Amino acid sequence: MQPNENTMDQKILDKLQKLLALAGSDNEHEAELAMSKAEVLMREHNLSVADVALNGSGADVQSQKVHGLTVTYVKWEGSLGWTIARTFNGQGIRTPRGVDEGWYFIFVAGRTDLAIIVDLYERLRETVKRMTKQYMAQHKKGYPGRSLLQNSYRLGLLNTIIARLKQLKENTAPDDTQKNVYGLTGKELVVVKEKAVDQRVALLFPNMKMARTRSSRVLLSAYEQGKTDGHNVSLHQSVGGGKSDPAVIGHC
């Protein structure tokens, strides 16, 4: 890395943390205002190109392992991790099912992005787990298909959370018009970062395979309630890495 890399001050990260926390408020007006301010802050301080050399010579890319909540891989957790990683210009690579220590993600991203990705993933999956448990406790009777009910509600939650993350990524896309002192735009610097991430992934997982996506049956009432409740999930981040079987891209 060159000494003129983009960096984000910890105070800015702290401020971003507070705004993203308010973005999960039950007060719709307050939530929209906070998210709007968070997006402006991310653009002003070039979060999308953090840890990239201004001259495009490279990026500070790191990796970190995060174990799944269960020994056996579960689809919803994988989808959440993959989407969070992509939102912040990284990748989430998961291990195959059935490894002795349980499945896990290897997140690969720029140094600043990685801290945000891991924090969001660990906290949001706990939130999804807790909210699903609360929903199931309120629907103990009248639903013979408990597993279908649970999966439907959880899928609805994820649908909304993922949609909000995708919107956040779109709204904070780097400037493609202004150039820095080296004649590079923000979008061009993001390409440098993504290329560095791809190279790191290829080095770590030379035998990586893509996973297939399968559709899921849902109970409409539970699914719709999950989608509604997903708007109340905070996207706040509280930030203050041998030889094995082929890994799999986490979107599955």
HUSUL-V961090 format. One line per field, one symbol per residue. ss: DSSP state (A for helix, B for strand, O for the rest). phi: phi as a letter, one per 30 degrees, with the letter a starting at -180 (. if undefined). psi: psi as a letter, one per 20 degrees, with the letter a starting at -180 (. if undefined). A space follows every 10 residues. Layout:
# HUSUL-V961090
ss: ???
phi: ???
psi: ???
This chain:
# HUSUL-V961090
ss: OOOOBOOOOA AAAAAAAAAA AAOOOOOAAA AAAAAAAAAA AAAAOOAAAO OBBOOOOOBO BBBBBBBOOO OOOOAAAAAA AAAAAAAOOO BBBBOOOOOO OOOBBBBBBB AAAAAAAAAA AAAAAAAAAA AAAAAAAOOO OOOOOAAAAA AAAAAAAAAA AAAAAAAAAA AOOOOOOOBO OOOOBAAAAA AAAAAAAAAA AAAAOOOOBO OOOOOOOOOA AAAAAAAAAA AAOOOOOOOO OOOOOOOBBO OO
phi: .ddcddbcdd ddddddeddd dddcdddedd dddddddddd ddddchedcd icdedidlbd cbbacbdddb dddbdddddd ddddddechb bcccdddide didacccbad ededddeddd dddddddddd ddddddddbd bibdcddddd ddddddeded dddddddddd dcdddccdcd dcicdddddd dddddddedd ddddbdcdbd cccbdbdbce dddddddddd dcddcdccdd ..dadedbed da
psi: qqikqpqpqh hgggghghgh ghijqhoggg gggghghggg ghghjlhhjq jpphjjiaqn prqpppqrhr gpppghhghg ggggghhkka qopqrrqjqg jrrrqopprq gggggggggg ghghhhgggg hgggghhilh qinhmggggg hgghhgghgg ghhhghhggg ikqqpjgqqa ijkprhhhhh hgghghgghg ghghmhkqqq qqpqrqqqog ghghhggghh ijppjqpkp. .rparprppi o.
